[in-house]
């Protein structure tokens, strides 16, 4: 569980700090839905990729573009013929096939994330994907007609800029017909974060040429309470000594 400490909007040119009374909570968990290179959210995913290459094509004899001497009637037949052609024409077919399978698994295997956000008055759930070869880059292309109405899809990309024990920094580029925004979220395991950690994130963003002048601060009540308790404790200690 994470708490949203700050949201820095980089597309805003105004110099303003907004202190909100809310303290949004964010849950990030793994979505165990199985993903493939064919995106099931794409409404035309089961259409053919061209007249020469089969994908859900009718069972009629078609000339094989790889080996024109043969014809196929379905996708399975097409794959079987190509494998046979490879065995006859490639000297190291098995090793090449094993390397290809390993490459596909390493570079094209996808996993999902489920992000639940709540500020007490409203909540929203996002579903994102990431490639296992680059786990710090999360993306999703937005909703589709096949997706249920009660599922909210994030349209854009999220980059993990920093991940340490007590805080997480997410750089978000949100792009849709309704919203176009570039911002960074500073998340903390507790409902407060020390000022030097916040300043270090600001410095990192400034070095990357991103504006840090428009800031929405949340969960400020907890930090103020800590300072108040600390002042009271120091005052009572000094009183007892003198």
C-alpha positions, 0 to 999 in steps of 0.5 A: 500500500502506498500514499500519494504525497505529491503530484507535480504537473509538468505541463503547467506553467503556473507557479503554485502549490496546492495543499489538499486535505485528502490522503489518497491510497494506492494499491499496486498488485499483479494482474494474473491475466495471461497476455500474449502478443495478440492483444485481446483488447484489440477488437480486430485481433482475429482478422487476417493479416493479409491474403497470403498469410493465414489467420482465421482464413477459410479452408481453401487451398492457398499457395504457400509464399515460403514454399510456392510448391506447396499449398495450405488450407488452414493456419496449422497446415501453414505452420507445419509446412514451414517447419518442414521447409526449415528442416530441409533448408536450414542446417541448424534448425533446432538450435535456431528454433530454440533461440527464437523461442527463448528470445520471444519469451524473454522480449515479448512476454507480458505481465499485468498490473492492477492499480487501485486508487482511493481518496476516501470519496471516490476510487478508480481501478487501472489495468496496465501491462509491462514487458518482462524485459523492461519491468519499469515501463508500464503501458496501456492503450486505453479502453476498447468496445470489448471491455466492460464499462465498469473497468477503467483503463489508463491510456498512456505510459508510466515510468518508474523513476525511483524505487527505494524502501520507503518511497516510489516515484512514478512518471506518468504520460497520460494521453487520451481524447479526454485527458492529456497530461504529464506529471510525476507522483511521489508515493510513500509507504507511510502517510508522510515523507521526509522533506529531504526525500521530497527535495531529492526527487524535485532535484532529479526532475529538474536535472531532467528538464521537467518543471516542478513549479506546480505541485499538489500536496496531499497527506499534509495533515499527518506531517503537520501532526508529527511536527506538532507532537515533536514541538510539544515533546521538546517543549515539555522536555525543556520545561521539566529540565528548567 
